């Protein structure tokens, strides 16, 4: 059931931040857009260099008033688990189950960000597969290829 390519369910137009952005920038994006993770990229080719999450904000001991002085590079996770678009949805599910995080950046052979898959994406995929004619499933933004 989970043998389709990640490219069929991944978000393509991913909101990102740079290492020089501030935690205030991150906080605004996370709260305004209801995100939980933001890939950190450098350059016009969007080379993935890390990820910053809502958990990074919570575990950070800095006061919210200091967020405008703290750079993303100071708190981001640099060792990021990634997958490629041709890998299977099941590979993403396995990583989510084993590592208890909820977003995986999808990169090409050059390490450039091309998408993002979340646990929510996998749940939507599975629900749609099980209930393709359900009215709720019809409201999903994507259709597996």
ZIRA-V652479 format. One line per field, one symbol per residue. ss: DSSP state (H for helix, E for strand, C for the rest). phi: phi as a letter, one per 40 degrees, with the letter a starting at -180 (. if undefined). psi: psi as a letter, one per 30 degrees, with the letter a starting at -180 (. if undefined). A space follows every 50 residues. Layout:
# ZIRA-V652479
ss: ???
phi: ???
psi: ???
This chain:
# ZIRA-V652479
ss: CCCCEHHHCCECCCCEECCCCEHHHHHHHHHHHCCCEEEEEECCCCEEEE EEEHHHHHHCCCCHHHHHHCEHHHCCECCCCEECCCCEHHHHHHHHHHHC CCEEEEECCCCEEEEEEEHHHHHHHHHHHHCCCCHHHHCCCCCCC
phi: .bbccddcbccccccbbbcccbccdcdccccccgcbabcbbbgccfccbi abbccccccccccdccdcbbcddcbccccbcbbbdcccdcccdccdccbf bbabcbbcccgccbaabbccccccdcccccbcbcdccccccbbdc
psi: ehglkeffflkeikklllffllfeeeeeeeeefhlfkjkklklffhkkfa kkleeeeefkfkleffeffkkeffflkejkklllfflleeeeeeeeeefh lgkjkklafggkkfakkleeeeeeeeeeeeifgkeeeffkflkk.
